[in-house]
């Protein structure tokens, strides 16, 4: 049996989404109306992007979960497989990433065509002073 390699061109590019994202990362208010999304191999990836006034990215929350996720049910996040979530602090020099470890993901709405996702991400990260509590609703 030969292994099949995925070419980078086979992986769909992220697409823009807009909506309402509100919450906190630690004591920082996380509020935005922009995000990105993609679906590949039955896996949904959502990027919630909080920007400075000048347009540069301050924080980005990455959430990954199965496209057949059960709606209206709390999902415990995993550290190495879906569902999982990361927070990237892009404004720091050097930028850094923290993982949501003791956290839950709650998906209320998910539609792939047209894309729409509504849910919440809550819990702790591997940096105790940066718990995450974010509600999001994005549409294509």
N, C-alpha and C positions, 0 to 999 in steps of 0.2 A: 504494500500500500504506500502510495506516495503522499506526502504531506502537501496540502495546498496553502500557499502563502497569499495573504490579502495584500493587494497593492494599495498604496495610499489613495490612489484615484478611485478605489472601490468604496472607500469610506465616505459617506455623505458629508458635505460641508454643513456647518452650523447655519441656521437661518435666524433672522431677526424676529423678535416678538416684542409686544408692548403690553402694558397692563399696569397693575398696582402691586408693589412689593413694599412691605413695611415690617420693621422689627428692630432687633438689636443684636449686635455682636459685642459681648462684654458690655461696656457702658456706652459704646458708640451706636448712634442711631443709624440704621441701615434702611434707606428709603430710595426707591428708584421706580422708574416706569419702563425700563428697558431690560431686555434679556436676550438670550440666544437659546436655540434648541436643536437637537438632531435625534434621529431614530436610526439605529443600525443593529441588525441581528436581534430584533425584539427587545432592544435596550433603549430606553429614553434617557437622554442627557439634557439637563437644563442648567443654564448659566444665568445667575442673577447678578447684574453688574451695577455697582454703585460708583458714580463718577464724581470727581471734584467739579467745581464751577467752570474750570478751564477745559473740561472734557477728558482729562486724564483719569484712568481707572484707579479708584481708591481700594475697594475690595471687590472680590468676585466669589460668589458661592456656587460651587459645582455640586449638582445632585444627580445621581444615577439610580435608575430603578427599572424593573421589567415593564414592558408595554402591556402585559396582562395583569398588572397590579390590581389587587382587590381594593375597590373604592371604600371610603369611610371606615377604614381599619388602620390602627396604628401599626407601623412596621418598625421593628428594631433595626437600627442601622448596623451594618457589618463593617469590618475594617479592611477586608480584602476582596469582597465580592458584593454584588448588588443586593440590596440597596445600600448606597454609601453616600457620603457627603464630605466635601473639603471646603475650607475657606482660604482664599489667597489674599494676602495683604500686599498689593502691588505697589503701594506708595512708599513702603519701607525700603531702605537701602541697606543691605540687599533685600529684595522681596522675600517673603516667607509664606509657608503653607502650614495650616493646622488641620487636623482631621477631627470630624465629629465622631466621638467614640461611644458615649453613653447618650444616645439620642434616638428620637423617633421621627418618622416621616409619616404624614397623614395626607393621602391624596383623596380629595373630595370629588374632583372632576378630572377626567383625562379623555381627550379626543385627539386622534392623530390626523384626521383630515376633515375640516381644517383643524390645525393644531390649537389646542386649548388645555391648560393645566391649572388647577387650583388646589392649593394645599398648604400645609404648615410643616416646618422643620423646627424641632425643639430639642435641646439637650446640652450636654457638655462637650467640650473639645479636649484635645490632649494638652491644652493650656488652660488651667483651672479658671483664670481670670477672663476668659473669652467664651462664656456660654453663648449659645445661639438660640434665638427665638424669632423666627421669621415666618410671616404669612405671605403667600404669593398667589397671583392670578395673572397668567400671561396668555395672550392670544396671538395667532399669526396675523 
